[in-house]
Amino acid sequence: MGGNMQKMMKQIQKMQAEMERVQQELADDRIEGTAGGGVVRVVVNGHQDFVEIHIDPAAVDPDDVEILEDLVLAACGEAVRKSKQAAEAKMSKVTGNVSIPGLKL
């Protein structure tokens, strides 16, 4: 039994190291969401933290701020959705789709 336990601990340590590496990769990732044909572009990292927001001056209409707000929301939503998908794909490679209690992505 001792040998199996040691082997299991080594596998867990290896998985933890891989997960730390993936977490760092996610922090370095840049995922883009756009709206309005690219007049609004939002960039997030793999942890869904916003890194950049670009707004084309042509999208700024002082008489219709609501359209710009909608474009920013749409671009943010797309970027976060794509980022979550990328993070889940990377994490599932490490965990092999094994559910680990208490693990937060």
C-alpha positions as CSV (number, residue, x, y, z in Angstrom):
1,M,0.0,0.0,0.0
2,G,2.9,2.4,0.8
3,G,4.2,2.3,-2.8
4,N,0.7,3.1,-4.2
5,M,0.3,6.0,-1.8
6,Q,3.8,7.4,-2.8
7,K,2.9,7.0,-6.5
8,M,-0.4,8.8,-6.0
9,M,1.3,11.6,-4.1
10,K,3.8,12.0,-7.0
11,Q,0.9,12.2,-9.5
12,I,-0.8,14.8,-7.4
13,Q,2.3,16.9,-7.1
14,K,2.9,16.6,-10.8
15,M,-0.7,17.7,-11.5
16,Q,-0.3,20.7,-9.0
17,A,2.9,21.8,-10.8
18,E,1.1,21.5,-14.2
19,M,-1.8,23.5,-12.9
20,E,0.5,26.3,-11.6
21,R,2.1,26.4,-15.1
22,V,-1.3,26.6,-16.7
23,Q,-2.4,29.4,-14.3
24,Q,0.7,31.4,-15.3
25,E,-0.1,30.7,-19.0
26,L,-3.6,31.9,-18.5
27,A,-2.3,35.1,-16.8
28,D,-0.2,35.7,-19.9
29,D,-3.0,34.9,-22.5
30,R,-4.6,37.7,-24.4
31,I,-8.1,37.0,-25.7
32,E,-10.0,39.6,-27.7
33,G,-13.7,40.4,-28.0
34,T,-15.0,42.8,-30.5
35,A,-18.3,44.5,-31.4
36,G,-19.6,46.8,-34.0
37,G,-17.3,45.4,-36.7
38,G,-14.3,46.0,-34.5
39,V,-15.0,49.6,-33.5
40,V,-14.9,48.4,-29.9
41,R,-12.2,45.9,-29.0
42,V,-11.7,44.4,-25.5
43,V,-8.8,42.3,-24.4
44,V,-8.8,40.0,-21.3
45,N,-6.4,37.5,-20.0
46,G,-7.1,33.8,-19.3
47,H,-8.4,34.7,-15.8
48,Q,-11.0,37.1,-17.3
49,D,-9.2,40.2,-16.1
50,F,-9.6,43.1,-18.5
51,V,-6.2,44.1,-19.9
52,E,-7.2,46.6,-22.7
53,I,-10.2,48.4,-24.1
54,H,-10.0,50.2,-27.5
55,I,-12.8,52.4,-28.8
56,D,-12.6,53.8,-32.4
57,P,-13.4,57.6,-32.2
58,A,-15.9,57.0,-35.0
59,A,-18.0,55.0,-32.5
60,V,-18.3,57.9,-30.1
61,D,-21.6,59.8,-30.8
62,P,-22.3,62.2,-28.0
63,D,-26.0,62.1,-28.9
64,D,-26.2,58.3,-28.6
65,V,-24.0,57.1,-25.8
66,E,-26.3,54.0,-25.3
67,I,-25.1,52.4,-28.6
68,L,-21.5,52.8,-27.5
69,E,-22.3,51.3,-24.0
70,D,-24.0,48.3,-25.8
71,L,-21.0,47.8,-28.0
72,V,-18.6,47.8,-25.0
73,L,-20.9,45.4,-23.1
74,A,-21.1,43.1,-26.1
75,A,-17.3,43.1,-26.7
76,C,-16.7,42.5,-22.9
77,G,-19.1,39.6,-22.9
78,E,-17.5,38.0,-26.0
79,A,-14.0,38.3,-24.5
80,V,-15.0,36.8,-21.2
81,R,-16.8,33.9,-22.8
82,K,-13.9,33.1,-25.1
83,S,-11.5,33.4,-22.2
84,K,-13.5,31.0,-20.0
85,Q,-13.6,28.5,-22.9
86,A,-9.8,28.7,-23.4
87,A,-9.2,28.3,-19.6
88,E,-11.5,25.3,-19.4
89,A,-9.8,23.6,-22.3
90,K,-6.3,24.2,-20.8
91,M,-7.3,23.0,-17.4
92,S,-9.1,19.9,-18.7
93,K,-5.8,18.9,-20.4
94,V,-4.1,18.9,-17.0
95,T,-6.9,17.3,-15.0
96,G,-8.1,14.9,-17.7
97,N,-11.6,16.1,-16.9
98,V,-11.2,14.7,-13.4
99,S,-13.2,16.7,-10.9
100,I,-11.1,17.8,-8.0
101,P,-13.1,19.0,-5.0
102,G,-12.2,22.5,-3.9
103,L,-10.4,23.3,-7.2
104,K,-11.2,26.7,-8.6
105,L,-10.4,27.5,-12.2
